[in-house]
Structure formats: C-alpha cells, structure tokens
Amino acid sequence: MDFTDVVRQRRMVRHFTPQPVPAETIDRLIALTQHGPSAGFSQGVAFVVITDPTIRKRVAEIAGEEGYVAGGFHPFISEAPVQVVICTSEKVYRDRYREPDKLDAEGREIEWPVPYWHTDAGAALMVLLLGATNEGLASAFVGTHDPPALQRLLGIPDDFWPIGVAMIGHGAEDVRSPSLKRGRRPLENVLHRERW
Ligand SMILES: Cc1cc2nc3c(=O)[nH]c(=O)nc-3n(C[C@H](O)[C@H](O)[C@H](O)COP(=O)(O)O)c2cc1C
C-alpha cells in the first residue's frame, strides 16, 4: 500500500468482527514497531498481546468499555480479537542515559526536556496502527485510567507503565466518535514557517 494511503486510511475503528488475526501477523506488526525511533536507542517499549476472550473482557472492563457501550458504541475493546497493551519504562531510559555517552558536560544524567519514554511509546503505537492498516486490518487505541490494574492483571512489572490498549482485527461498520465533529485543524493553524 502507498504510504500516504496508509496514513490517510488509518482511523480508530470502534467495531470488530469475530474473525481472528493470525499470530504471525501480530508478531510481524510488533517486530515492525522495533524499527520506530527510540531515544538513545533505549528501546524501553514493550507489549502484551492478548487474544484470550476472558482476559480481553477484563482488559475491556479496566479500560471502561461499559462507558463506551452506554454511550452508544459497540463493545469494541473486548470484541477485537487482539488487544495489545503498550508499556513503556522510564527506568530503561534513565539507565540508558546514565551510560557514559549520554551524560551531560558535568557527567550527570540530563535534565529531561520531555519524558522520552512516552515519546517513544507514541511512536511505537503509531507504527503499530499504521502497520495494521497496511495489512488491511482495522485498529483502535484507548487509554485507561487505571494502569496499575492492567499491571496486576497481566503481570506487567512495576517499572513498565501501560499507556493504553490497542485493538486490532477486522473492522465492521462502527459508530464514529463525536470528537471528529471538531474537524481537522486548518494547516495554517499547525504549520508555522520559519518561526511561530
Ligand atoms: C493518546 C491517545 C489517547 C486516546 N484515547 C482514546 C480513548 O480513550 N478512547 C477512544 O475511543 N479513543 C481514544 N483515542 C482516539 C482519538 O479519539 C482519535 O485518534 C481522534 O479522535 C482522531 O480520530 P482518528 O484516529 O480516527 O483519525 C486516543 C488517541 C490517542 C492518540
């Protein structure tokens, strides 16, 4: 698929058919995320892939599926045949940036301008979603207000923080998010040439 088409066709699809996705496809998509950028090549992003329907249901509960259904959406979190919990580790980045080549002029760990572990998790999420589109699959992402509950359910170690859940599967006709009514910002709003 043409790259521009992949980017333009990707959208959050909030309804999935029960058709499964082969494990090899998911493995390929996760492997693709490893080609995303990573500060200091720290690679502190990791994934938990869930296909078991009972666990998917628990993940969906933690991610507030009930609220989506009450709001008129399909139960898209639990019905997706594959959930991918994206986790990122501040510790991995801090350890990496304490290595000699990353210390500042005074030999100290840098002052972090932004939490690069979140930057990298976003980049990995993007590769995952675009990769799914490229494979002809539908995908979505939801945040969760209770990351520790996901840690407990899935045995995610304390030093990895689940940033949310991506769903991958075969799309069905869905209910569109009301957020989309905001429309895309005009390019002039977001593009500042030479200076803001
Ligand atoms: C960090 C992040 C968090 C999001 N959280 C949710 C969420 O909790 N629930 C949801 O339905 N969509 C969520 N979305 C999806 C956005 O609503 C969606 O990307 C946006 O409305 C644009 O729509 P599109 O991705 O279909 O183009 C999230 C997206 C991002 C990037």
The ligand as an ORCA input file, in Angstrom:
! r2SCAN-3c Opt
* xyz 0 1
  C      -3.075      9.207     23.281
  C      -4.428      8.880     22.715
  C      -5.444      8.503     23.565
  C      -6.688      8.167     23.055
  N      -7.644      7.717     23.918
  C      -8.803      7.289     23.407
  C      -9.753      6.708     24.285
  O      -9.520      6.553     25.494
  N     -10.915      6.271     23.740
  C     -11.185      6.389     22.413
  O     -12.253      5.950     21.986
  N     -10.299      6.946     21.561
  C      -9.119      7.390     22.040
  N      -8.195      7.937     21.183
  C      -8.528      8.089     19.766
  C      -8.796      9.527     19.360
  O     -10.078      9.901     19.801
  C      -8.702      9.626     17.839
  O      -7.387      9.312     17.439
  C      -9.068     11.009     17.295
  O     -10.412     11.313     17.589
  C      -8.867     11.105     15.791
  O      -9.577     10.073     15.138
  P      -8.858      9.019     14.181
  O      -7.700      8.425     14.935
  O      -9.955      8.027     13.865
  O      -8.389      9.768     12.980
  C      -6.950      8.265     21.663
  C      -5.915      8.655     20.815
  C      -4.668      8.945     21.322
  C      -3.562      9.314     20.375
*
